[in-house]
Amino acid sequence: MSVRSTGIGFTSGVGRSGAILAPIVIGVLVAMQLPLQQNFVAIAIPAVIAALAVAMIDHSRSASAQQGSTSTEATNIPAVPATGMGVR
């Protein structure tokens, strides 16, 4: 469980640093007076890198894949009926 907590903390920190750095980088790009297409390319590069990183994740190594996704306890939770819930 500590590995998951470490991973969540790390990704939270990366997200916060991105939220801090993004306005600064956009301000620098606007100050450079680049053509609009180059601004979009510069903004899209981190998104492409992130998409490639997510695509390279080996899902077969996850804990749920090793236990068998059909035999987990989460799938055996009964559904709550939605009829009449808060409707008058």
C-alpha positions as CSV (number, residue, x, y, z in Angstrom):
1,M,0.0,0.0,0.0
2,S,2.9,2.4,0.6
3,V,3.9,2.1,-3.1
4,R,0.5,3.3,-4.2
5,S,0.7,6.2,-1.7
6,T,4.1,7.2,-3.0
7,G,2.9,7.1,-6.6
8,I,-0.2,9.2,-5.8
9,G,2.0,11.7,-3.9
10,F,4.5,11.9,-6.7
11,T,1.8,12.4,-9.4
12,S,0.1,15.0,-7.3
13,G,3.4,16.9,-7.0
14,V,4.0,16.7,-10.8
15,G,0.5,18.0,-11.4
16,R,0.9,20.9,-9.0
17,S,4.3,21.8,-10.6
18,G,2.6,21.8,-14.0
19,A,-0.2,24.0,-12.7
20,I,2.5,26.5,-11.4
21,L,4.7,26.4,-14.5
22,A,2.0,26.4,-17.2
23,P,1.1,30.1,-16.8
24,I,4.7,31.1,-16.8
25,V,5.5,29.1,-19.9
26,I,2.4,30.5,-21.7
27,G,3.4,34.0,-20.7
28,V,6.9,33.5,-22.2
29,L,5.4,32.1,-25.4
30,V,3.1,35.1,-25.8
31,A,6.0,37.5,-25.1
32,M,8.1,35.8,-27.8
33,Q,5.4,36.8,-30.3
34,L,5.5,33.4,-32.1
35,P,3.0,32.5,-34.8
36,L,-0.2,30.9,-33.4
37,Q,0.6,27.5,-34.8
38,Q,3.9,27.4,-33.0
39,N,2.2,28.2,-29.7
40,F,-0.2,25.3,-30.2
41,V,2.7,23.0,-31.0
42,A,4.6,24.1,-27.9
43,I,1.5,23.5,-25.8
44,A,0.7,20.1,-27.4
45,I,4.2,18.6,-26.8
46,P,3.7,17.9,-23.1
47,A,0.3,16.4,-23.8
48,V,1.8,14.1,-26.5
49,I,4.6,13.1,-24.1
50,A,2.0,12.3,-21.4
51,A,-0.1,10.3,-23.8
52,L,2.9,8.2,-24.8
53,A,3.8,7.6,-21.1
54,V,0.3,6.4,-20.4
55,A,0.4,4.2,-23.5
56,M,3.6,2.5,-22.3
57,I,2.1,1.4,-18.9
58,D,2.2,-2.3,-18.6
59,H,-1.2,-3.1,-17.2
60,S,-0.5,-6.8,-16.9
61,R,1.8,-6.0,-13.9
62,S,-1.1,-4.4,-11.9
63,A,-2.4,-6.0,-8.8
64,S,-5.9,-6.4,-10.2
65,A,-4.6,-8.1,-13.3
66,Q,-2.7,-10.6,-11.2
67,Q,-5.8,-11.4,-9.1
68,G,-8.1,-11.8,-12.0
69,S,-10.4,-8.9,-12.9
70,T,-13.6,-11.1,-12.8
71,S,-13.0,-12.4,-9.2
72,T,-12.5,-9.1,-7.4
73,E,-14.8,-8.2,-4.6
74,A,-15.7,-4.9,-6.2
75,T,-17.6,-6.6,-9.0
76,N,-19.8,-8.5,-6.4
77,I,-21.3,-5.4,-4.9
78,P,-25.0,-5.3,-5.5
79,A,-26.4,-2.4,-7.5
80,V,-28.6,0.2,-5.8
81,P,-32.0,0.4,-7.5
82,A,-32.5,3.9,-9.0
83,T,-36.3,3.8,-9.1
84,G,-37.9,6.4,-6.9
85,M,-34.7,7.7,-5.4
86,G,-35.4,11.4,-4.6
87,V,-38.1,11.7,-7.2
88,R,-41.5,13.0,-6.2
